[in-house]
Amino acid sequence: MHHQGILAVVNASAGTANRRSVDAVASFLASAAARRRTSFDLARTEDLDALDATLGSLDGRQLILLGGDGSIHAAIQCLHQAGTLGSVGPIGIIPVGTGNDLARSLEIPLEPLQAAECVLSGRPRSMELLLSGDRVAVNAVHMGIGADAADKGAEVKKQLRKVKAGKLGYPLGALAAGISSPGLNLTVRVDGELLHDGSRPLLMAALGLGGTVGGGARLIPDANPHDGLVDVVLWESVGRAARVGYALGLKDGDHARRSDVRIGRGRTVEVKAVDGRGFRISNDGELLGPFTHRRWEVECDAWQVIAPQ
C-alpha cells in the first residue's frame, strides 16, 4: 500500500454502478486510509475525457477502479494510450458492474466490500494485454455469434431481468443470435500457422486472456491471464440442434470438448474475411467494426493488478 494516498475512480454514468455499494466501499477505504495517515479521494468520472484527466492526475497515488469490465477496459485503454500503464503501480479492482469477468478470472471477490479488503491485503500480479493497433483488450475479444449476441444480449437481458434470470443473458443471447446466423467466412492464423482455412463458415471465434465473458459464460475455459499467451476457440457452423447444445454448454465450459470446436494458443492471432464481408468484434464487451482484417498480439507484463493472496 502506497503512503502517497489512494485514488478510487468510478464511472458515474455506468447504469449498474450501484450507488450504495460505491458509498460503502468509499467509506471503508477512507477509514483504512485514515488509519494509515494517508489521503483518500473518490473521483466520479462522467465520460472518457474526465477519466483521462483523472488518471493523468494520479501523481503516485494508488489507483483503485470501481466498476465492471467496461470501466476497467476504459481505464486501461486510457493509461495505455498515455504511455503510463506500466508505471502506475499495481491497480486495485473492486467489481461493481454486471459482467465482472476479469474479476472472476482473477478470483477477486464479487462482493464489493470483500473486494475492497482484498485490495488492501492482496499481492501484485503482472497481467498481459491483447493489442490490436492502439486498441487494448484486458479480458476477451470475440466475433460471430458472440458479437451478435452482445447486440441481442442487452435486449434479452432486459427481458430476463423481469423474470429474475439476468445471469442467463449471454448464453441465451448467443443462442438467439446463433440460430439466425449464417456464420463468418474467415481464415484464422495463430503464430502464423493456419488454425482455420475458411472453407467452412465459423459461427464464432473467441480470443481470451481471461476465461469468461458476459458475466460468467465460460467461453474460453483454459485461458490464464498471466501465461503470456492468448487462447483461441473457434466454433464451426453446424446444424441447429448442435448450436443449442453448444450454447447450453457455455455455462460450464463443456462446449470446448466438442468435435466442431478447434482450440489454439499463441502470441499472435490474425483473422481475415475470405469473402470481403466485414465482421464485428466485441472487444471487452464494446462493439467495434466491421473489419475485414484484424491482427492481435499479446503484450506480457503490461500492467499489474492486486490479486487475492
N, C-alpha and C positions, 0 to 999 in steps of 0.2 A: 504494500500500500504506500503510495506516494505521500510525502508530508506536504506537498505543494497544494493540496486540496483536491476536491472531486468535482467534476462537471458531469451532471447527468443530462442527457438530451432525450426529449420525447417529441414525436411528431404530433403537433397539436391538432392537425386536421385528419389524422387517421381515425376512421369511424369507430374502430374497436378499442382504441387506446382508452380503456376503461378509467375514467377519472378517479374513481375511488382507489383502484389499485395503484395508480400513479401517485396519488397523495400519500397513501400508506407507505409506499416504498421511499418516497422523498423524506418523510419524517423519520423513517428508520435510518436512512443514510445520513441525514442531518445530525441525528444524535450520535451515530457512530463517529462522524467527523468531529463533533464537539468533544467527544471523549479523547480523540487523538489530537486535539488542539489544532485542527486544520479546518479549511473552509469547505462549504458545500454549496453548490449552485445548481438549480434546475432550470434548463432552457427549454421553453416550449417553442419549437420552430414551426412556422406556418407553411413554408414552401422550401424548395431546394436552395434558393438564394440565401434564405435565413439559415438553413442548415450549413451551407458552405461558410458563411460568415462566422457562425458559432464555432465550427470545427477549426476555423482559422485562428480563433482566439483562445485555444486550449492552454497555450503558454505553460506547458509542463504539468498541468493538472491531469489526474487520472480520468479517462473517458469511460462513461458508462452509458450504454444505449438501452433505452426502454422502448420496446416495440416488437413487432413481428418481423418476418423475413423481409418484407418490403422496406421497413425502416433501416434494418441492418444493411441491406443491399445499398440503399441510398447513401448511407454514411460512408461505407467502404468505397463506393464509387467516387464520392467527393474527395476523400483522403487520397485515393489512388491518383485521381486527376491532378490534385495539388502536389503530388510527389512526396507527401508526408506520411503515407500509410506505414512505412517501415520504422518510422521514428517516434510514433506517438506512444509507444509502450503498450503493454497488454490491455486489451479492451474488455470491459465487463459487459455482459449481455443479460438483460432482465426481460423475459418474454412477457409482453402484453399485446398480443396480436391474435389472429385466428390461426395462422399457419404454424409458426414457431418450429419449422422443420430443422433449421440449423441448430436450435437449442436441443431438439430431440437427438440429433446426431452427436452432439457434444455431451449428452446426458446432464444438461443443465435442468434443474427442476422447473416445471411449467407453472408452479405456484409462485407468483411474483416475490413474496417476502422470503420464501426459501431460496429463490434465485439471488436475492439481494445478499443474504447471508453467505451464499456460495461465492459471490463477487468479492466479499471481504476476506474469505478464508481460503479461496481456491488457489490454483497454481497456474502460471502462464503455460500455454501450449502454442506451438507455432502452427500456422494454418496455411494451406495452399489457396490459390485463386485460379479461376479459369478466365483467361483473357481472350477476347476476340476483338482485334483492333484496340480501341480505347474503352471498350465495354467490359466490365468485370461481372463474374457470377461468383457468389460465395457458396451456393448450395447446388443448384441443378439447372440444366438447360434442357428443354425438350421440344420436339416438333412433331407434327402429325396430330393424332387424336388428343395428345396431351395438351397442345396449344389450343386446339379447337375446344377442348373440354374446359380450358380456363375461361373461354368466352361463355360457354354454356354453363360451366360450373357455378359461376356467380349467380346466374338465373336459377339453377337447380337448388343452390344453397338457400336462396331466399325462400323458395317453396318448402324446403326441408326444415328451415328454422321454425316454421309454423307447426310442424309435427315433431319438434324437438329431436331431429335427427341430422343436424347440421354437419356432424363429423363425416357423414357419408357423401358429402357434396362432391368431392373429387372423383371417387370411383364411379358414382352414378353419372356425373358429367361426362366422364371418359366413355362410359357405356353408351350414353345417348349420342355422343359425337361419333363413336366408333361404328355404330350400326349404320350411320348415314354416310360415312366417309369412304371415298374410293381408294384412299391411300396415296402415298407420295412416291414419285419415281426419283430415287436418289442413289448416288453412289456414296459409300462411306469408307473412308480410309483412316486407320488408326496407326500412328507412327509410320505412315507411308504405305502400309500394307492394306490391300483391299479386304474389308470385312463384309461389304455388301456390294454386288456389282450392278444393281439397278434393274436386273432382269425381272424381278418380282417387286410389286409395289410394297412399300413399308407402311404399316398403319401408324407406327410410332418409332422415333429414335430419341433416346434419352441419354444425356451425359451427366454424370453425377459425381460431385465431390462428397456430398452427404447422401445418405441412403433414402430419405423420404421426401415426398413433395405433397402439396395440397393438404397439409395437416395430418400427416401420418400414413399416407399411402406408400407402401414400401416398394417404390418403383425400381430402385437400384439397390437390391438388398445387401450386396457385398461392399458397397462404397465405404471408404475410410478417408476423412478429410485431412489426414496427416501423412498419407503414404506417398505424396508427390505424384500420384497418378490419377487420371480420370477414368471412371468406369463407364462403359458404353453398353446400353441394352437396346437391341433392335428387335422389333416385332413385325414379322412379315404379315401381309394382308391375307386373311383367311376367311372362311365362312362365318356366318352369323353366330352359330352355336359356339364356335371356338372363341369368338370375340366376347361373348357373355362370360364364358369360363375364365378368360384372361382378366376381364375387369373385376370379377369377383375375387380372383387370386391376388389382386393388388393389395388387399387388406393386410396380408401376412407375408408377401414376397414369394408366394408359391409360383407365380407366373414365370419366374426366371428359370424354372426347371423344364419348361415346355419345349417340345421339339421345334416349334415355329419361332423360337426366340434365340437370337445369337448374342453372344456376350464378348466384349473385348475390353482391353485395359491398356492405357499408354499415356504418353506425354502430350501428343498432338492428335487432334481429330479434324478431318476435313470432310465437309458434306457438300455435294454438288447436285443440282437438279439436272436430271438426264433430259427432260423434255422442255426445259426452259420455263416451266411453270414455277412461280415463286412459292416458297414455303414460309410460314410464320413460325416464330420462335417464342417460347415462353422462357424468359431469362430471369430466374429467381421470381417467377410469377408475373413479370412485366412483359406484355406482348410487344414484340418487335417484328419488323419485316413488312412486306415479304422480301425474301432474298433468293438468289439463285445459287449462291456460293458462300460458304462461311467456313472459317478456319479458327480453331481454338487451340490454345496451348496452356499447359499448367505452369504456373509460377510457384515454385516451392517456397516455403518460409516467407510468404509475402506479408503476413501480419501475425499478430499474437492475440490470443483470446484468453480470458481467465476461465479455466475449466474446473470442475469439482476435483478435490484432492483424490 
